[in-house]
């Protein structure tokens, strides 16, 4: 079922994304569009009630965000999930990190860092700025463990490590600091990605996470491509340089440039909250060691 936790989306893209899901064999429930309020898809109460209402529906197994943008954090105030034992699949990335972090910390719900209706699915399977069909279907459909996610990355620091996959959009991970849904990253494989930041802004965020203790006990790290984050001039540090300098001291396996979240390539779907083994060598891979969905 589509839902709009953050910013509004172009209606034609939402329709195209829904048709793509139908083409994959999923039934897509109808949803009544909210009335946009500025850069929000609807009022805070309207977006929260839409989300909670979808969770109550017995005929809905999964919720797919229309897009990110900004606003998911507003849903978290007064958010009371009435049936925390009845977890649903919630697909999204970017701004959805706030909601996924909340549901993980409060109810241990597995999240799906995945394409959205108007941000990935509408682009088509295997297309630039589209989505990766195989990983999406594996993440939401495999009820057994042992499948492998090819990251299409490079090894900044090689090696293998096991841990629970946590994280998401780096800016939104940072905004959980000091909240009740702040990530406990000890023992994790930490996923961090973002877009449109200058290298010094990535530096500042990584240093904040470091000084907040979020890298203590981390077993491995998966980094995205950081598109539109070019160095400001010749000879300036790149995002890759920043990551090497700050994260190298952790002495853990690190994969850089994975096709996750904000990527110009077909977007991978990464289950969050499950145990996995990171192999930071070659193009890198995550071996998913437990299923993200129940039979």
Number of C-alpha atoms within 10 A of each C-alpha: 21 26 24 26 30 26 20 24 20 10 13 11 19 22 14 17 25 26 19 18 17 12 10 12 9 11 13 16 13 10 12 8 14 16 13 13 12 10 13 21 26 22 19 20 14 16 23 23 14 20 21 17 11 21 24 13 10 8 10 15 14 18 21 22 25 31 29 23 17 18 23 23 19 18 22 16 10 9 14 11 17 10 11 14 10 13 19 17 19 27 25 27 28 26 23 28 26 28 22 28 27 21 20 18 15 13 15 15 23 23 31 25 29 28 33 27 27 24 25 30 28 24 20 19 19 14 16 15 21 23 30 24 17 13 20 22 12 20 25 20 14 17 13 15 15 14 17 16 20 16 25 18 23 20 18 23 20 19 17 18 21 20 21 24 29 30 27 31 23 21 21 21 24 19 14 17 15 10 9 11 19 18 20 15 20 17 19 26 31 23 25 24 27 23 20 13 17 18 22 17 15 24 19 13 16 22 16 14 17 14 11 13 14 21 22 16 15 23 25 30 26 31 25 25 23 27 16 13 18 16 16 12 8 7 7 12 15 20 22 17 14 18 18 15 11 13 20 14 8 16 13 21 24 32 29 26 22 27 24 33 32 25 24 17 20 24 29 27 27 30 26 25 24 22 23 26 21 29 24 27 18 13 16 24 23 24 17 24 18 17 21 25 18 10 7
